Amino acid sequence: MNYQNIVKKISSAFPVYRDNHLPLHEPLFNGSEWQYVKDCLDTGWVSSVGKYVDRFERDLEKYTGIKHAIVTMNGTSALHLCFMLAGVLPGDEVLTPTLSFVATANAIHYCGAIPHFIDTESKHLGIDIQKLSDYLKKNSIIKNNSCYNRQTGRPIRAICVMHTFGHPVDLDHLLPLAEQYRLTLIEDAAEALGSFYRDKHVGNHGLLCALSFNGNKIITTGGGGAVLTNNTELARKAKHMSTTAKKPHPWEYYHDMTGYNYRMPNINAALGCAQLEQLPGFLKIKRDLFEIYQQHFSEVDGVRLLTEPENARSNYWLNALVLEKSYALHREEILEELNKIGVGARPIWTLMHQLPMYKNSPRMDLTVAEDMVNRVVNIPSSVGLGEVIARQKSCC
C-alpha cells in the first residue's frame, strides 16, 4: 500500500467531517460550566480567591486519590513548582525524555538547572527504562548519597517522566531505578488526568506531579494546572510559593521568600469543577473512540494505533498512529493531505535536543526517539467527535 492509500484509509475514519475542519482536540461544555462561571461573575469572585479554587482542589484530591492538590495558572507553572519543591538547584541536572512537550525542559531551565535527555521505547512512547539503567550504570556515580554525572561532574538531582498522550510509564521498574540512583521522581502528567497505573491514579507514585488543564486537555479550565503530592509539608509550601509567599494577615503585605503569582483564578476553577464532574463520561467516550479507531486501522497496512501499556488504563487523550519505517519519509505528505481535507492531524513535538536552546544539553543515545518522531501522527481525538462517530456507527 502506498502512502496515498494510507491517507485515504485514514480520512475514511471521519466520513461525517469530510467537508469540514475537524480539530485535533477541542473542549466540550455540556455540564454546569455556565452556571458556575456566572456565579463567579454575579458575586464578583473572579480572581485567585474564591470558593471554586478550594473546591476544585478538593475534587481533584478525591478523584485522583492524592492527599494534596494545589491548582495553578497553567501546567508549566505547576512543573516549575514541582522542580523547586524537589530541591532542584542551579547547576543540577534533571533526567527527562527528549520526546516531550517543551514545557518540561523549560521548567527545568527556570530553576537554573540543565535538562539531561533520555530515550524512549517504541511500543508506548514511555521512557526506555532498561536503556536508562544501562546508561546510568556507565555514566553516573553515587557520592555522598547523591547521583553525579561522570562526564560533567554535576549532580543529577531528579528524573521527570511524562505519561505520553495519557499512557502511563512503566512505574514498576522505574521506581526502584530512581531509588537506586537517589533520584527524586517527578511525574509530568499534563496529558494524563484520568489515567491509572495498577489501579492507582498517576501522580501517586512520584514525590510530586504536575497536571495541565489547557484548552486541548481532557478537561479544561481555559488555562490552568495543578501540583499533586502526598507530602503535606511540600503541599503547604507549594500553596505558599504560588501565592507570592505572602504571610496571612488582614492587611499587611509581608512576603517571607521569593514567591510566584501562580495561583489559579476562581473563574477558571469554576470551569474546572464543572468539567471534572463530566470526566467519567469523557473517559468512556474516549475509550469508545479508541476502539472504533482500533477496529478501523487494524485493516490498514503500514500503520498501527498506539495502545495503552499492560498494567495501565490510559485516558486516551490523543490517539496516535505509528507509521511503519518504510513510510516515515512520507509523514509530511500524509500530514499535508489530511489537513488539506480538514482532518486536523499533527506530528509529535520536535525533540528537545533538536531545539536551539537545548542542543548542547547532556544526553544519552536517542536513536529510538529520533526514529519515532518521524513516524508518529496524532489524529482527531475530541470527546465530541467520539460522540458523533459512535452515533453514526450505531445507525449504519
Phi, psi and omega in degrees: 000128178275172188292332177297323178290327176297317178301316180298317180293321178294312184295333180290350175286348185236055185297328182294329189254014188304328184255012181230165176281127180247105183296158177297313179201123180231153182286161176231127181242090183240011185245229185263023184303312182298318182298313184289319179293319178298324177299320176297315181293319182293324183269345181084000180271086184245347185265209192276007173239132179164164188292333183285333177298309179296319180296317180299320178297315180294322179295320177296318179299316181295317183290316185274344184078011179276153181285324187220131172236133178236112186275145186230175185287336175195172182292327180295318178295325176297317178297316179302314178298318180303314182293319178295316181294332178282358178086018177290126186245161175305133180092349175286162170249147177231122177288132180202149182293142174289334177272091185196165172286151189296339182302325182296308180294322179298316181296325174297315180297323178303332180277000185078011181264176186239122174291135180242109196273138182236163190270173186240149170270156192274341188286314184236359180069023169274175180291149177276099189289320178295318179295320178295319179300314179297321181294314180295323179300323183273327193246005179229165178217144178265122176225135178051039178065025177228155179268136179232146174282120181299326185281316185264339184078002182274152174293139168260103194275325190206168171231129179245118180251147179248135176273089192297125180056020180096359182271115184298143175289157177290086186285336178303319182267337180286318185301312178294330177293316178298319179294318180301321184258017175057039182259128174287128182268125175240133180256121171270095181254033181305329184255006197237020172298128183095003178258141185233143173243118184049049175067012175241132183298142176302150183103343179272358187260322178273175176293324183217158181213148176241136173247160174230142176236037177300166184300339182260006182274176187296325163232155184227149169244018187089288167223139181170164178203185178203146168261129175247139176199151172263004181263112186297319181293319178294325177296316178300317181291323179299315180294320180296313181295326183282350178245043177060019177056037179276128176288135181300130177193144183302328182218338182286145174249094179234126183242126189261004176195171175292121180242181184223143179273068189253001186291139177290133175293152182300322183293326175289319179296326177299317176299318180297320179301315180293321180292318182296328176300332183264357187303316179304319177293319177302316183296321179296316180295321178301315180293321177298318179297316177303316183293325175295314177299317182301317179295318182293312187277350174295342180264004184253116176288143174096353178221156170223155179265133178295132183239163180291150178289165171296154178065018182220156174232111185275154172278353182049050181304304176237125173283144184225132173265138176247117180282146170297154185303327182293343180256000183301323181294343182259009183303314182296321179293322177297314179298318181297316182293319180295315180292332179296326180265009174096005178270112186283064176279157179213160173278171172288169183296153168300135182298145186299321182286354177262000175273147188299324184283346182238012184293338181258008179290151178297150181200154172272181172300130187238031188295327180291313177300319180295331175284313186292329182297336179269000188236354185260132177231120175278140181239159185309134188221020182294150175300319179299323177295318179301319179297316183293313182295319179299318179296319182293318180297323184287336183259000183254000000 
